[in-house]
Amino acid sequence: MSTPGVVGYLDSLYASPGDEVTVRASVLDGGGRYRAQLVRLICGETGPSGPGLKEEPVATELAGEHMGSEQPVPISSYAIVDNIPPLETIEFSLLVWPTLPGRGTQALMALGPVRLVLDAVGAATIAVDGETISTKVPLRHRAWHRVEARYDPATGSASVRSEPLRGFHADRVAEASGRLRAGVRAAGPLLIGASPCVLRRASLAQDEGRCAVQDQSSPHPEPATEGSASEDARPLFSGSGADAATQHFNGKIEAPALRSRELEAEWDFSRGIGTTRVEDKSRHGLHGHTVNAPKRAVTGARWDGSVHDWRRDLSQYGAVHFHSDDLYDAGWQPSLRFRLPETLKSGYYAVKLQASGPPFYVGFIVSPKPGAPRAKVAVLASTVTYLAYANYRRRMSPGPFELTMGALPTVDMTDVLLAEHPEFGSSTYDVHKDGFGVGHASARRPLFNMRPTGRFWNFAMDLCLIDWLEAQEIAYDVISEHELQERGVELLAPYRAVLTPSHPEYVSLEMLTATEAYLGAGGRFMYLGGNGFYWRVSFDPAHPGMIELRRAEDGTRAWAEQPGQYYHATGEYGGLWRRIGRPPNALVGIGFIAQGFDASTYYRRTSASRDPRAAFLFAGIEDEIIGDFGAWGDGAAGLEIDAFDLALGSPPHALVVASSEGHSNAFLLVNEEMLSNSRGVDGTLNSRIKADIVFFETPAGGAVLSTGSIAFVASLAHENYRNNISRLLRNALDRFLDPAPFKLPM
Ligand SMILES: [Fe+2]
């Protein structure tokens, strides 16, 4: 399978006409020429039963051929403290909870060539300029230890020690001491959870980590040393980028301390949770910062289960969880800059990059400038959910994916490209190398899913709604959830109707509140998807462009958050909105009930569809069965589906005008619906497994229509847009655009 030869990302997932857009691209396999083109996206690859890919080139100065280099990705997180003064003696100490001991050399603390590491078997080891003394006793996987090491440059005497902190296992204190090369000067920044990437000697053969040659004009050059200056010998430490580190540690570190004759510094990771700050609590003020967003607000060695909110007892949350595959910022150099035309239509767009192989689409939203005239209809693009799904790897990883899908998984060229490039990071559906869930998603890296091609899901699926609006010649704007986060209800207020596409799954408190405020003021809202308003995310002010989530407590989830870590580093309690007390049913009338990925089915009208309040929806529709067709699974009701539930806050006056039926046994009741397992939870047996189309009026004269199925929008184009799903949506939208207020039923 041929894969894209160029990838890239933008500085923002949305822009407005007239804005300058910066493209950061990398031409893989050593750089070379590539083409770039701005395109407006109208429809994605739908398969044979849909309209297929539709894109329109847009003339900008971007168009044409460019020369590009390959840009390395400095994946992995660690902490760094610059400005360590020259030291005559060195003593490291810290608490360690390793998650991948024995998987290569992993540095705990490193000051130039003097390093405290876990060696290849996972034993605490002092390494000085490549010479080592090891305790030879591996640290226990996922257990806390105190680890210490000393080195005296004057004599070369060195020692190292590890001690398990608690538990009933038979581990013991392990110690070793001896002499290492004397006279080695520990200098440069202190790294915690990694080593500085300075390969000066062949004797540093234990550095199995790769050091990307990126910054050749280091602002913090290493002191000159003897030996030849080969390509690998060039000091690479830039002091700011993650390109500078190697020997990455996986696991938690707490209370790292550095002692010497000159100073005594100890860093308290419980200070500065929610920031990048690493605080030295000594009088020396040797503060540092984290790189690539390691996970904070995690349980430390002193956590005993008595608190679950880190803010209630910081002393139990003094740890940071580092991962060798954390990635916040790829940090690529700008490759291209261009200005969006002032007259550009609002919509889904992409910077289409192409070198060898198929194109790489860098999708983004063009929304109207603040204050510019608006259409009456807005599509609220699910940019937060796109981000949560970005760089989804599970289709290519071992596991029971076939059973989840109820079918053989299909992969496309981006799955293959991602598999070839672990350095682009993972999605919040994946787990880190050490098995812990990925709870951060950053837009500062290539995002493989904001494209119209490949797997028919989410971004590509959402274009079906755009294609339908175009076909219906309905004027619309596209706005983004990221803007909703920043601007609140003011973003929605100008619109008479706001439409979600197929899968607005990830929602922040601010987004939820703004949507509620819009409805409270008489707005009309259509939720044209499934499994929406489901997980809480928060925006981390210390990491612009990144969202955080914790899959806490319950829910249909790719991984489970660890005990004691249900609160985000932003301080918010994570998990399902349903568990937090804001179920989607209370906002849009329905909530997640089942998922299945084998085939879709149809809706059958209910008697409530004959209610005069719903008459406008079914004008011109005689059929009892609607949506028994579509580009995803031959039906409008499928993939992930939502149902009406009074107990979860669905409005009692809402009309369930149609419900799906005939789902297969691949559709299973979601686990958050069950207190205990039982038989009868599949779609062939369980009458609760259905997608409900729900309509209700709001007190301020507004209304909500929810369709409860991800596959819904994929049915709109059937038979050249002349079908009962298209008619239903058109009827609804025409009425939603009519300023006449909706009235609550008596
Ligand atoms: Fe989802």
Boltz pocket constraint, residues with backbone or C-beta under 6 A from the ligand:
constraints:
  - pocket:
      binder: B
      contacts: [[A, 503], [A, 505], [A, 531]]
      max_distance: 6.0
